[in-house]
Amino acid sequence: MFGFNYIKIPPSHYVMQYSGGKLVRSGAGLAFFYFQPSTSLVVIPVASADVPFIFNEISGDFQAVTLQGQLTFRIKEPQKLAQLLNYTVAGGSEKYISEDPQKLPQRLINLLQVLVRAEVQRLPLREAIYASEQVATSVFGKFAGSEALTTLGVEMLALSIQAIRPTPEMSRALEAEAREELLRRADQAIYDRRNSAVEQERRIKENELNTEIAVEEKKRQIRETKVEADLAVESKEQQVRQTKLNGEIALETERKNLVAARAENARAEADAQAYAVEASLKAFIQLPPEVLQMLTIQSSDPRKMVSLAFKELAQNAGKIGNLNISPDLLQSLLDAREQGK
């Protein structure tokens, strides 16, 4: 009453009381009486505030994209902001007499959009739609230290970009291209799987062939070993046969030497006998044949005497006129011969 009012400011608000053009009191969470006709109250919220935004921008390859995100800030220096915007209230902590308090978020969004546009225009569409975090980090670093925020006394707390989306037509085109790429990769995976199966089959067959080759090699080695063993046995048998043959040759040589010695001995014995005969007959060589015949007749049988008679008759056949030889005589001679046998 009488123009005095009471006001209670929450801790999330900063209040400044001006009276007569001078700052009487200021602070957060104050409660006091004031004289309304001569007092101006400036109440500035210092708690953090979230401002969502949606931007339509152009990527580096001239494709339209939509960015959706949220900016979080708080008023760090209320005095500076109070000099730039009108936060005067009338009768309550949030009954502002002007629309300036609603202008601050939009002013921040405008400053933010300039920085976001510069970042998005550097990226082609394919990179931009995956660069939400990259763009947010880059813009936050530039925006937090900007002179505009320092002038307003505002502090950036966070910046998040939930999505960067292309137009529906371009999105469908990218989806189709991505689908084709996935199908191509699926086909490639099927091809690789089949190729791997073929390769595995080839390795299995190659291993089987290598196994068969190894088995055949072992069989060949076994055959060669058997042949070498047979050759060794044959060589030993040949050596045995050669030894036997050498023994037989030596035996035959000894036999030959024995036969030669026997022949030499027989020859020597025959020579000795011939010499003895020659020596014994040497006395008869000088005798006339008639004497020898007579000597023979004396020591021979009657048949020899008859044969000598026939011989004499044959030698003197020219002197004999008739000669009669009875068959009985010849028969007797033949009978005597048969008996002699």
MIMAR-249558 format. One record per residue (C-alpha): residue number from 1; x, y, z. Coordinates in steps of 0.2 Angstrom, whole numbers, plus 5000, padded with zeros to 4 digits. Layout:
# MIMAR-249558
+--------+------+------+------+
| vexvex |    u |    v |    w |
+--------+------+------+------+
|    NUM |    X |    Y |    Z |
...
+--------+------+------+------+
# end
This chain:
# MIMAR-249558
+--------+------+------+------+
| vexvex |    u |    v |    w |
+--------+------+------+------+
|      1 | 5000 | 5000 | 5000 |
|      2 | 5005 | 5018 | 4998 |
|      3 | 5016 | 5013 | 4983 |
|      4 | 5027 | 5000 | 4992 |
|      5 | 5028 | 4982 | 4985 |
|      6 | 5037 | 4967 | 4990 |
|      7 | 5046 | 4956 | 4978 |
|      8 | 5055 | 4939 | 4980 |
|      9 | 5067 | 4934 | 4967 |
|     10 | 5072 | 4915 | 4965 |
|     11 | 5090 | 4910 | 4966 |
|     12 | 5090 | 4906 | 4947 |
|     13 | 5087 | 4925 | 4943 |
|     14 | 5098 | 4940 | 4946 |
|     15 | 5089 | 4956 | 4951 |
|     16 | 5095 | 4974 | 4950 |
|     17 | 5086 | 4988 | 4958 |
|     18 | 5087 | 5005 | 4951 |
|     19 | 5081 | 5021 | 4960 |
|     20 | 5083 | 5038 | 4954 |
|     21 | 5095 | 5032 | 4940 |
|     22 | 5106 | 5023 | 4952 |
|     23 | 5109 | 5005 | 4956 |
|     24 | 5103 | 5002 | 4974 |
|     25 | 5105 | 4984 | 4975 |
|     26 | 5109 | 4968 | 4964 |
|     27 | 5111 | 4950 | 4967 |
|     28 | 5103 | 4933 | 4964 |
|     29 | 5088 | 4926 | 4975 |
|     30 | 5085 | 4943 | 4984 |
|     31 | 5069 | 4948 | 4993 |
|     32 | 5065 | 4966 | 4998 |
|     33 | 5052 | 4980 | 4998 |
|     34 | 5053 | 4994 | 4986 |
|     35 | 5044 | 5010 | 4982 |
|     36 | 5036 | 5007 | 4965 |
|     37 | 5034 | 5024 | 4958 |
|     38 | 5053 | 5028 | 4959 |
|     39 | 5060 | 5010 | 4957 |
|     40 | 5065 | 5000 | 4941 |
|     41 | 5068 | 4982 | 4943 |
|     42 | 5078 | 4972 | 4931 |
|     43 | 5077 | 4953 | 4933 |
|     44 | 5088 | 4942 | 4922 |
|     45 | 5087 | 4923 | 4923 |
|     46 | 5105 | 4916 | 4925 |
|     47 | 5100 | 4898 | 4925 |
|     48 | 5105 | 4888 | 4910 |
|     49 | 5093 | 4888 | 4895 |
|     50 | 5090 | 4876 | 4881 |
|     51 | 5086 | 4883 | 4863 |
|     52 | 5082 | 4870 | 4850 |
|     53 | 5085 | 4875 | 4832 |
|     54 | 5082 | 4869 | 4814 |
|     55 | 5093 | 4875 | 4800 |
|     56 | 5091 | 4873 | 4781 |
|     57 | 5108 | 4874 | 4773 |
|     58 | 5117 | 4869 | 4757 |
|     59 | 5132 | 4857 | 4757 |
|     60 | 5148 | 4858 | 4748 |
|     61 | 5141 | 4850 | 4733 |
|     62 | 5126 | 4861 | 4732 |
|     63 | 5114 | 4849 | 4741 |
|     64 | 5100 | 4855 | 4753 |
|     65 | 5102 | 4848 | 4771 |
|     66 | 5092 | 4850 | 4787 |
|     67 | 5101 | 4852 | 4803 |
|     68 | 5092 | 4849 | 4820 |
|     69 | 5100 | 4852 | 4836 |
|     70 | 5100 | 4861 | 4853 |
|     71 | 5110 | 4876 | 4861 |
|     72 | 5113 | 4877 | 4879 |
|     73 | 5118 | 4893 | 4887 |
|     74 | 5117 | 4904 | 4903 |
|     75 | 5119 | 4922 | 4906 |
|     76 | 5136 | 4924 | 4915 |
|     77 | 5137 | 4943 | 4916 |
|     78 | 5119 | 4950 | 4919 |
|     79 | 5126 | 4968 | 4920 |
|     80 | 5132 | 4968 | 4902 |
|     81 | 5116 | 4960 | 4896 |
|     82 | 5106 | 4973 | 4905 |
|     83 | 5114 | 4987 | 4896 |
|     84 | 5110 | 4979 | 4879 |
|     85 | 5093 | 4972 | 4882 |
|     86 | 5078 | 4978 | 4892 |
|     87 | 5074 | 4965 | 4906 |
|     88 | 5064 | 4977 | 4916 |
|     89 | 5049 | 4969 | 4925 |
|     90 | 5033 | 4977 | 4932 |
|     91 | 5025 | 4969 | 4947 |
|     92 | 5033 | 4952 | 4946 |
|     93 | 5049 | 4943 | 4943 |
|     94 | 5045 | 4937 | 4925 |
|     95 | 5033 | 4951 | 4919 |
|     96 | 5044 | 4960 | 4907 |
|     97 | 5038 | 4976 | 4900 |
|     98 | 5047 | 4973 | 4883 |
|     99 | 5050 | 4958 | 4871 |
|    100 | 5069 | 4959 | 4873 |
|    101 | 5071 | 4944 | 4884 |
|    102 | 5063 | 4933 | 4869 |
|    103 | 5076 | 4941 | 4857 |
|    104 | 5091 | 4934 | 4866 |
|    105 | 5089 | 4916 | 4860 |
|    106 | 5085 | 4921 | 4843 |
|    107 | 5100 | 4932 | 4842 |
|    108 | 5111 | 4917 | 4848 |
|    109 | 5103 | 4906 | 4835 |
|    110 | 5107 | 4918 | 4822 |
|    111 | 5125 | 4919 | 4827 |
|    112 | 5126 | 4900 | 4828 |
|    113 | 5118 | 4898 | 4811 |
|    114 | 5132 | 4908 | 4803 |
|    115 | 5145 | 4897 | 4810 |
|    116 | 5136 | 4881 | 4806 |
|    117 | 5133 | 4886 | 4788 |
|    118 | 5152 | 4889 | 4786 |
|    119 | 5155 | 4872 | 4792 |
|    120 | 5142 | 4863 | 4782 |
|    121 | 5147 | 4872 | 4766 |
|    122 | 5164 | 4864 | 4767 |
|    123 | 5158 | 4846 | 4767 |
|    124 | 5150 | 4836 | 4753 |
|    125 | 5133 | 4829 | 4756 |
|    126 | 5140 | 4811 | 4759 |
|    127 | 5152 | 4818 | 4773 |
|    128 | 5140 | 4831 | 4780 |
|    129 | 5127 | 4818 | 4785 |
|    130 | 5139 | 4809 | 4795 |
|    131 | 5148 | 4824 | 4802 |
|    132 | 5136 | 4829 | 4816 |
|    133 | 5148 | 4828 | 4830 |
|    134 | 5162 | 4835 | 4820 |
|    135 | 5152 | 4850 | 4815 |
|    136 | 5145 | 4853 | 4833 |
|    137 | 5163 | 4852 | 4840 |
|    138 | 5170 | 4864 | 4828 |
|    139 | 5156 | 4877 | 4829 |
|    140 | 5156 | 4875 | 4848 |
|    141 | 5174 | 4880 | 4849 |
|    142 | 5172 | 4895 | 4838 |
|    143 | 5156 | 4901 | 4846 |
|    144 | 5161 | 4899 | 4864 |
|    145 | 5175 | 4911 | 4861 |
|    146 | 5167 | 4923 | 4850 |
|    147 | 5167 | 4942 | 4854 |
|    148 | 5148 | 4943 | 4852 |
|    149 | 5145 | 4931 | 4867 |
|    150 | 5157 | 4941 | 4877 |
|    151 | 5148 | 4957 | 4873 |
|    152 | 5132 | 4950 | 4878 |
|    153 | 5139 | 4942 | 4894 |
|    154 | 5133 | 4925 | 4889 |
|    155 | 5142 | 4908 | 4891 |
|    156 | 5140 | 4893 | 4880 |
|    157 | 5137 | 4877 | 4890 |
|    158 | 5134 | 4865 | 4876 |
|    159 | 5130 | 4862 | 4858 |
|    160 | 5122 | 4847 | 4850 |
|    161 | 5117 | 4843 | 4833 |
|    162 | 5106 | 4828 | 4833 |
|    163 | 5105 | 4825 | 4814 |
|    164 | 5110 | 4832 | 4797 |
|    165 | 5097 | 4826 | 4785 |
|    166 | 5096 | 4828 | 4766 |
|    167 | 5080 | 4831 | 4756 |
|    168 | 5068 | 4816 | 4755 |
|    169 | 5072 | 4814 | 4736 |
|    170 | 5091 | 4814 | 4739 |
|    171 | 5089 | 4803 | 4754 |
|    172 | 5079 | 4790 | 4744 |
|    173 | 5093 | 4791 | 4731 |
|    174 | 5106 | 4788 | 4744 |
|    175 | 5096 | 4774 | 4751 |
|    176 | 5095 | 4766 | 4734 |
|    177 | 5113 | 4769 | 4731 |
|    178 | 5117 | 4762 | 4748 |
|    179 | 5105 | 4747 | 4745 |
|    180 | 5114 | 4744 | 4728 |
|    181 | 5131 | 4745 | 4737 |
|    182 | 5125 | 4733 | 4751 |
|    183 | 5118 | 4721 | 4737 |
|    184 | 5134 | 4722 | 4728 |
|    185 | 5143 | 4718 | 4744 |
|    186 | 5132 | 4704 | 4747 |
|    187 | 5135 | 4697 | 4730 |
|    188 | 5153 | 4700 | 4733 |
|    189 | 5152 | 4690 | 4749 |
|    190 | 5143 | 4676 | 4740 |
|    191 | 5156 | 4676 | 4727 |
|    192 | 5170 | 4676 | 4740 |
|    193 | 5161 | 4662 | 4749 |
|    194 | 5159 | 4652 | 4734 |
|    195 | 5177 | 4656 | 4728 |
|    196 | 5183 | 4651 | 4746 |
|    197 | 5173 | 4635 | 4744 |
|    198 | 5181 | 4632 | 4727 |
|    199 | 5198 | 4636 | 4734 |
|    200 | 5195 | 4625 | 4749 |
|    201 | 5190 | 4611 | 4737 |
|    202 | 5205 | 4614 | 4726 |
|    203 | 5216 | 4613 | 4741 |
|    204 | 5207 | 4597 | 4747 |
|    205 | 5210 | 4589 | 4729 |
|    206 | 5228 | 4595 | 4729 |
|    207 | 5231 | 4587 | 4746 |
|    208 | 5223 | 4571 | 4740 |
|    209 | 5234 | 4572 | 4724 |
|    210 | 5249 | 4576 | 4735 |
|    211 | 5245 | 4561 | 4746 |
|    212 | 5243 | 4550 | 4730 |
|    213 | 5259 | 4556 | 4724 |
|    214 | 5268 | 4553 | 4741 |
|    215 | 5260 | 4535 | 4741 |
|    216 | 5266 | 4532 | 4723 |
|    217 | 5283 | 4539 | 4728 |
|    218 | 5284 | 4527 | 4743 |
|    219 | 5278 | 4513 | 4731 |
|    220 | 5292 | 4518 | 4719 |
|    221 | 5305 | 4518 | 4733 |
|    222 | 5299 | 4501 | 4739 |
|    223 | 5300 | 4494 | 4721 |
|    224 | 5317 | 4502 | 4719 |
|    225 | 5322 | 4495 | 4736 |
|    226 | 5316 | 4478 | 4731 |
|    227 | 5325 | 4479 | 4714 |
|    228 | 5341 | 4485 | 4723 |
|    229 | 5339 | 4470 | 4735 |
|    230 | 5336 | 4458 | 4720 |
|    231 | 5351 | 4465 | 4712 |
|    232 | 5362 | 4463 | 4727 |
|    233 | 5356 | 4445 | 4729 |
|    234 | 5359 | 4442 | 4710 |
|    235 | 5376 | 4450 | 4712 |
|    236 | 5380 | 4439 | 4727 |
|    237 | 5373 | 4424 | 4717 |
|    238 | 5384 | 4429 | 4702 |
|    239 | 5399 | 4430 | 4714 |
|    240 | 5395 | 4413 | 4720 |
|    241 | 5393 | 4406 | 4703 |
|    242 | 5409 | 4415 | 4697 |
|    243 | 5418 | 4408 | 4712 |
|    244 | 5411 | 4390 | 4708 |
|    245 | 5416 | 4393 | 4690 |
|    246 | 5433 | 4399 | 4695 |
|    247 | 5434 | 4383 | 4705 |
|    248 | 5428 | 4373 | 4691 |
|    249 | 5440 | 4382 | 4679 |
|    250 | 5454 | 4379 | 4691 |
|    251 | 5449 | 4361 | 4693 |
|    252 | 5448 | 4358 | 4674 |
|    253 | 5465 | 4367 | 4673 |
|    254 | 5472 | 4355 | 4686 |
|    255 | 5463 | 4341 | 4676 |
|    256 | 5471 | 4347 | 4660 |
|    257 | 5488 | 4348 | 4669 |
|    258 | 5485 | 4330 | 4675 |
|    259 | 5480 | 4324 | 4658 |
|    260 | 5495 | 4333 | 4650 |
|    261 | 5506 | 4325 | 4664 |
|    262 | 5498 | 4308 | 4661 |
|    263 | 5500 | 4310 | 4642 |
|    264 | 5518 | 4316 | 4644 |
|    265 | 5521 | 4301 | 4656 |
|    266 | 5512 | 4289 | 4643 |
|    267 | 5522 | 4297 | 4629 |
|    268 | 5538 | 4294 | 4639 |
|    269 | 5533 | 4277 | 4643 |
|    270 | 5529 | 4273 | 4625 |
|    271 | 5545 | 4281 | 4620 |
|    272 | 5554 | 4270 | 4632 |
|    273 | 5544 | 4254 | 4626 |
|    274 | 5548 | 4259 | 4608 |
|    275 | 5566 | 4261 | 4612 |
|    276 | 5566 | 4244 | 4621 |
|    277 | 5557 | 4236 | 4606 |
|    278 | 5569 | 4245 | 4594 |
|    279 | 5584 | 4239 | 4604 |
|    280 | 5577 | 4221 | 4605 |
|    281 | 5573 | 4221 | 4587 |
|    282 | 5589 | 4229 | 4581 |
|    283 | 5597 | 4212 | 4579 |
|    284 | 5583 | 4206 | 4568 |
|    285 | 5583 | 4221 | 4557 |
|    286 | 5599 | 4215 | 4548 |
|    287 | 5593 | 4197 | 4545 |
|    288 | 5586 | 4192 | 4528 |
|    289 | 5567 | 4191 | 4527 |
|    290 | 5568 | 4172 | 4524 |
|    291 | 5577 | 4170 | 4540 |
|    292 | 5563 | 4180 | 4549 |
|    293 | 5550 | 4169 | 4541 |
|    294 | 5558 | 4154 | 4546 |
|    295 | 5559 | 4160 | 4564 |
|    296 | 5541 | 4164 | 4563 |
|    297 | 5536 | 4147 | 4557 |
|    298 | 5545 | 4139 | 4571 |
|    299 | 5536 | 4148 | 4584 |
|    300 | 5519 | 4149 | 4576 |
|    301 | 5504 | 4138 | 4574 |
|    302 | 5500 | 4127 | 4559 |
|    303 | 5488 | 4139 | 4551 |
|    304 | 5501 | 4152 | 4550 |
|    305 | 5512 | 4139 | 4541 |
|    306 | 5498 | 4135 | 4529 |
|    307 | 5496 | 4154 | 4525 |
|    308 | 5514 | 4156 | 4522 |
|    309 | 5513 | 4141 | 4510 |
|    310 | 5499 | 4149 | 4501 |
|    311 | 5509 | 4165 | 4500 |
|    312 | 5524 | 4156 | 4493 |
|    313 | 5513 | 4148 | 4480 |
|    314 | 5506 | 4165 | 4475 |
|    315 | 5523 | 4172 | 4473 |
|    316 | 5528 | 4158 | 4462 |
|    317 | 5511 | 4156 | 4453 |
|    318 | 5519 | 4158 | 4436 |
|    319 | 5529 | 4142 | 4439 |
|    320 | 5515 | 4131 | 4444 |
|    321 | 5504 | 4123 | 4431 |
|    322 | 5490 | 4116 | 4441 |
|    323 | 5486 | 4117 | 4460 |
|    324 | 5472 | 4108 | 4468 |
|    325 | 5467 | 4114 | 4486 |
|    326 | 5453 | 4103 | 4493 |
|    327 | 5438 | 4111 | 4502 |
|    328 | 5442 | 4100 | 4517 |
|    329 | 5458 | 4109 | 4520 |
|    330 | 5450 | 4126 | 4519 |
|    331 | 5436 | 4120 | 4530 |
|    332 | 5448 | 4114 | 4543 |
|    333 | 5457 | 4131 | 4543 |
|    334 | 5441 | 4140 | 4545 |
|    335 | 5435 | 4128 | 4559 |
|    336 | 5452 | 4131 | 4568 |
|    337 | 5450 | 4150 | 4566 |
|    338 | 5432 | 4149 | 4574 |
|    339 | 5438 | 4138 | 4588 |
|    340 | 5453 | 4150 | 4591 |
|    341 | 5440 | 4165 | 4593 |
+--------+------+------+------+
# end
